[in-house]
Amino acid sequence: MMRDNPQGADLLKEARHVLSDIVMPQLSSETKYQLLMAVRAIKLAERQFLADTETEARLTALLAGYQETKAPETDPARALSSQIRNGNWDASPQVFDFLQEVAAFKLKETGS
């Protein structure tokens, strides 16, 4: 889909700039803390706008594939977590690789 400029991530970046560089220096320390929390949320939303949606969709599909039909949880992440705690995937290099890829994806998205 072709989007008009500026795009959502551009708008968030500008809002973050205004809050951080123009508004924040004029605030007391207590309100600066609250503004910093809002700026952090904007930064995270920016990264989510720019996230790799293809990788996210592929990881979501892989996660659904690891859910056993007899698992009581309906959330695939919780189901996989329960299965890992039960030792169901201890010898699975595929699950290990999947979890490493999920961690890398989330670190990239959060900027950590």
ZAMARGU-4260 file (C-alpha; in steps of 0.2 Angstrom, whole numbers, plus 5000, padded with zeros to 4 digits):
<rodrens>
0) 5000/5000/5000 | 5007/5017/4996 | 5006/5029/5010 | 5006/5048/5010 | 5021/5057/5018
5) 5023/5059/5032 | 5020/5041/5038 | 5016/5036/5056 | 5034/5033/5061 | 5039/5050/5055
10) 5025/5058/5065 | 5030/5049/5080 | 5048/5054/5078 | 5043/5072/5077 | 5032/5071/5092
15) 5046/5063/5102 | 5058/5077/5096 | 5046/5091/5101 | 5043/5083/5118 | 5061/5079/5122
20) 5070/5094/5115 | 5057/5108/5117 | 5045/5104/5131 | 5056/5094/5143 | 5069/5107/5147
25) 5055/5118/5153 | 5048/5106/5165 | 5051/5102/5184 | 5060/5086/5188 | 5043/5077/5193
30) 5035/5081/5177 | 5051/5077/5167 | 5050/5059/5174 | 5032/5057/5167 | 5036/5065/5151
35) 5051/5053/5149 | 5039/5038/5151 | 5028/5045/5137 | 5043/5048/5126 | 5049/5030/5129
40) 5031/5024/5124 | 5032/5034/5108 | 5049/5027/5104 | 5043/5010/5106 | 5028/5014/5095
45) 5040/5021/5082 | 5050/5004/5082 | 5034/4994/5080 | 5029/5004/5065 | 5046/5001/5057
50) 5046/4982/5062 | 5049/4968/5050 | 5031/4962/5048 | 5036/4948/5037 | 5047/4941/5051
55) 5034/4943/5064 | 5021/4934/5053 | 5033/4920/5050 | 5037/4918/5069 | 5019/4919/5073
60) 5015/4904/5061 | 5030/4894/5068 | 5024/4897/5086 | 5006/4891/5081 | 5014/4875/5074
65) 5023/4871/5091 | 5006/4871/5100 | 5000/4853/5104 | 4982/4850/5101 | 4980/4843/5119
70) 4987/4859/5127 | 4974/4867/5138 | 4980/4885/5134 | 4973/4894/5119 | 4987/4906/5118
75) 5001/4898/5108 | 5015/4907/5118 | 5008/4901/5135 | 5006/4883/5127 | 5024/4883/5121
80) 5030/4889/5138 | 5020/4876/5147 | 5027/4862/5135 | 5045/4869/5138 | 5043/4868/5157
85) 5036/4850/5155 | 5052/4845/5145 | 5043/4842/5129 | 5055/4852/5118 | 5072/4848/5128
90) 5080/4840/5113 | 5073/4851/5099 | 5086/4862/5090 | 5071/4869/5080 | 5063/4876/5096
95) 5080/4883/5102 | 5083/4892/5085 | 5065/4898/5086 | 5067/4906/5103 | 5083/4914/5098
100) 5075/4922/5083 | 5060/4928/5094 | 5072/4936/5106 | 5082/4944/5093 | 5066/4951/5085
105) 5060/4958/5101 | 5077/4966/5105 | 5077/4974/5089 | 5060/4981/5091 | 5063/4987/5108
110) 5080/4994/5104 | 5089/4985/5118
</rodrens>
